[in-house]
């Protein structure tokens, strides 16, 4: 299932692509995080807006447990449903990078749907390291590694080869340390993993 890029996206070079991983069932939260919302609105369109604010185009969203979340997006994002999403974040990352591989994006800015306090300023700061297909950088928050992660196209084959289970890109990044980009002055970078509070 894919939603095509809008005309505005087709006119752009797409050298910086965005990727939102939102395929999980959110079992600890009690609902897929792709459908989650808080007082500021739905998380999924907020995540794509963060990437677009940093200049990402195209933006790919990977869904799985809740493909119906595609209805929350009206911004021209390309939606990919990972059939093997239950295997973990690695499957989502593979699906997303493969989708971006069919575009002219040279660099992928990767984030997760469950980071609702991320802002366009965080994504833009990390995207500032997007200097070509060899780029490799990662947001840190008080020195703690987080998202977004910037992956130049040169790194995609290695990431794809090692992405399995819930590890995502961690094995590759452990062997190829990314440039840290401190963003703790802009956001906490904390994921929201527990049940909603009322």
C-alpha positions as CSV (number, residue, x, y, z in Angstrom):
1,X,0.0,0.0,0.0
2,X,1.6,3.2,-1.1
3,X,0.4,6.8,-1.3
4,X,2.1,8.7,-4.0
5,X,4.0,11.9,-3.6
6,X,2.2,15.1,-4.3
7,X,3.2,17.4,-7.1
8,X,5.2,19.7,-4.9
9,X,7.3,16.7,-3.7
10,X,7.9,15.6,-7.3
11,X,9.3,19.0,-8.2
12,X,11.9,18.8,-5.5
13,X,15.3,17.0,-5.6
14,X,14.5,14.8,-2.6
15,X,18.2,14.6,-1.6
16,X,17.1,14.5,2.1
17,X,14.5,11.9,2.7
18,X,12.6,11.4,5.9
19,X,11.5,8.1,7.5
20,X,9.0,7.6,10.3
21,X,8.9,4.1,11.9
22,X,5.4,3.6,13.2
23,X,4.6,-0.1,12.6
24,X,4.6,-1.6,16.1
25,X,1.5,-2.8,18.0
26,X,2.4,-0.7,21.1
27,X,1.6,-3.6,23.4
28,X,2.9,-1.8,26.5
29,X,0.8,1.2,25.6
30,X,-2.3,-0.8,24.8
31,X,-2.7,0.5,21.2
32,X,-0.5,1.0,18.1
33,X,1.5,4.2,18.6
34,X,0.6,5.2,15.0
35,X,-2.9,5.9,16.3
36,X,-1.8,7.6,19.5
37,X,-2.6,11.2,20.3
38,X,-2.2,13.6,23.2
39,X,-3.5,17.1,24.0
40,X,-1.4,18.5,21.1
41,X,-3.0,16.1,18.5
42,X,-2.1,12.9,16.7
43,X,1.5,11.7,16.9
44,X,1.8,10.4,13.4
45,X,1.2,13.6,11.4
46,X,3.3,15.5,14.1
47,X,6.3,13.1,13.3
48,X,6.0,13.8,9.6
49,X,5.7,17.5,10.2
50,X,9.0,17.4,12.2
51,X,10.8,15.9,9.3
52,X,9.3,18.2,6.7
53,X,10.3,21.2,8.9
54,X,13.9,20.0,8.5
55,X,13.5,19.9,4.7
56,X,12.8,16.2,4.2
57,X,11.1,15.4,0.9
58,X,10.1,12.7,0.3
59,X,8.9,11.4,3.7
60,X,8.2,7.7,4.0
61,X,6.0,6.4,6.8
62,X,6.2,2.7,7.7
63,X,3.0,1.2,9.2
64,X,2.2,-2.3,10.2
65,X,-0.1,-3.1,13.1
66,X,-2.4,-0.2,12.2
67,X,-2.4,0.4,8.5
68,X,-5.5,2.5,8.9
69,X,-3.3,5.2,10.5
70,X,-2.6,6.2,6.9
71,X,-5.9,8.1,7.0
72,X,-4.3,10.5,9.5
73,X,-1.8,11.8,6.9
74,X,-2.8,14.3,4.3
75,X,0.7,15.8,3.6
76,X,1.8,13.7,0.7
77,X,3.8,11.3,2.7
78,X,4.5,7.9,1.1
79,X,3.0,5.1,3.2
80,X,4.6,1.6,3.2
81,X,3.0,-1.3,5.1
82,X,5.7,-3.7,6.4
83,X,4.1,-7.1,6.1
84,X,6.7,-8.5,8.6
85,X,6.3,-5.7,11.1
86,X,5.8,-8.2,14.0
87,X,9.5,-9.2,13.7
88,X,10.4,-5.9,15.2
89,X,11.9,-2.5,14.4
90,X,14.4,-4.0,12.0
91,X,11.7,-5.1,9.6
92,X,10.2,-1.6,9.6
93,X,13.6,0.0,9.0
94,X,14.3,-2.4,6.1
95,X,10.9,-1.5,4.5
96,X,11.5,2.2,4.9
97,X,15.0,2.2,3.6
98,X,14.0,0.1,0.6
99,X,11.2,2.5,-0.2
100,X,13.6,5.5,0.1
101,X,16.0,3.6,-2.1
102,X,13.6,3.9,-5.0
103,X,13.8,7.7,-4.7
104,X,16.6,10.1,-5.3
105,X,17.2,10.7,-1.6
106,X,20.9,10.6,-0.7
107,X,20.4,10.8,3.0
108,X,17.6,9.5,5.3
109,X,16.6,11.3,8.5
110,X,15.0,8.5,10.6
111,X,12.7,9.1,13.5
112,X,10.1,7.2,15.6
113,X,6.4,8.0,16.0
114,X,6.6,7.7,19.8
115,X,8.8,10.8,20.4
116,X,6.1,13.4,20.7
117,X,8.3,16.2,22.1
118,X,10.6,16.3,19.2
119,X,10.5,19.5,17.2
120,X,11.5,20.6,13.7
121,X,14.4,22.4,15.4
122,X,15.8,19.1,16.6
123,X,15.4,17.5,13.1
124,X,16.9,20.5,11.4
125,X,20.0,20.5,13.7
126,X,20.7,16.8,12.8
127,X,19.8,17.4,9.2
128,X,22.6,20.0,9.1
129,X,25.0,17.1,9.0
130,X,23.5,15.9,5.7
131,X,26.5,16.6,3.5
132,X,26.3,13.7,1.1
133,X,25.8,9.9,0.9
134,X,28.5,9.3,3.5
135,X,26.8,11.3,6.2
136,X,26.2,9.5,9.5
137,X,24.9,11.5,12.6
138,X,22.6,11.0,15.5
139,X,20.8,13.3,17.9
140,X,21.9,13.0,21.6
141,X,20.1,14.3,24.6
142,X,22.4,15.1,27.5
143,X,24.8,12.7,25.8
144,X,22.2,9.9,25.5
145,X,21.8,8.6,21.9
146,X,18.4,9.1,20.5
147,X,16.5,10.1,17.3
148,X,16.5,11.4,14.6
149,X,19.3,9.4,13.1
150,X,20.9,10.6,9.8
151,X,21.9,7.8,7.5
152,X,23.7,8.6,4.2
153,X,22.9,6.2,1.3
154,X,26.4,4.7,1.5
155,X,25.4,3.2,4.8
156,X,22.1,1.8,3.8
157,X,23.4,-1.6,2.6
158,X,25.2,-2.2,5.9
159,X,22.2,-1.1,7.9
160,X,19.9,-3.4,5.9
161,X,22.2,-6.3,6.4
162,X,22.2,-6.0,10.2
163,X,18.7,-4.7,10.9
164,X,16.9,-7.6,12.7
165,X,14.5,-7.9,15.5
166,X,14.1,-4.8,17.6
167,X,17.7,-3.8,17.2
168,X,17.0,-1.5,14.2
169,X,20.2,0.3,13.1
170,X,21.9,-0.2,16.5
171,X,24.3,-3.0,15.4
172,X,25.5,-1.0,12.5
173,X,25.9,2.2,14.5
174,X,27.8,0.3,17.2
175,X,30.3,-0.7,14.5
176,X,30.3,2.7,12.8
177,X,29.8,5.4,15.4
178,X,27.8,8.4,14.1
179,X,28.6,12.0,14.7
180,X,26.7,13.0,17.9
181,X,24.5,16.1,17.6
182,X,23.5,17.4,21.0
183,X,19.9,18.4,21.1
184,X,19.1,18.3,24.9
185,X,18.5,22.1,24.8
186,X,15.6,21.6,22.4
187,X,13.8,18.4,23.6
188,X,14.0,15.5,26.0
189,X,14.1,12.9,23.2
190,X,12.2,10.5,25.5
191,X,10.0,7.9,24.0
192,X,6.5,7.3,25.4
193,X,6.2,3.6,26.1
194,X,3.6,3.2,28.8
195,X,-0.1,3.5,28.9
196,X,-1.8,6.8,28.2
197,X,-2.4,9.0,31.3
198,X,-5.7,10.7,31.8
